[in-house]
């Protein structure tokens, strides 16, 4: 099971787009999403500010603002596999 945590806020179009892209890249893989509203926690709002969305894959930072451009699907699958094997 791939654990995905997405830091977001209400009305964040980039956040919605990142989630759609990740779901498309990992369509065959079992995954669990945790979506965290940074504005619900002042510490998270201060930490991430305008640098959202922020995506963690199996508790490791994977992307801020946008998914990596070069081979995003392959890199995401590798990150998920590497973290689950450790």
Residue pairs with C-beta under 8 A, 6 or more apart in sequence:
1 30
1 31
1 32
1 84
2 26
2 29
2 30
2 31
2 32
2 57
2 58
2 80
2 84
3 31
3 32
3 34
3 57
3 58
3 59
4 22
4 31
4 32
4 33
4 34
4 55
4 56
4 57
5 33
5 34
5 35
5 36
5 55
5 56
5 59
6 15
6 18
6 19
6 33
6 34
6 35
6 36
6 53
6 54
6 55
6 56
7 36
7 38
7 44
7 48
7 52
7 53
7 54
7 55
8 15
8 35
8 36
8 37
8 38
8 52
8 53
9 15
9 37
9 38
9 39
9 52
10 37
10 39
12 52
12 53
14 52
14 53
14 65
14 66
15 52
15 53
18 53
18 55
18 63
18 66
18 67
19 33
19 35
19 53
21 67
21 72
22 55
22 67
22 76
25 72
25 73
25 76
25 77
26 76
26 77
26 80
29 77
29 80
36 44
38 44
38 45
38 47
38 48
38 52
39 45
48 54
51 64
51 65
52 64
52 65
53 63
53 64
53 65
54 61
54 63
54 64
55 61
55 62
55 63
55 64
55 67
56 62
57 76
57 79
57 80
57 83
58 79
58 80
58 83
58 84
59 83
60 79
60 83
62 76
62 79
67 76
68 75
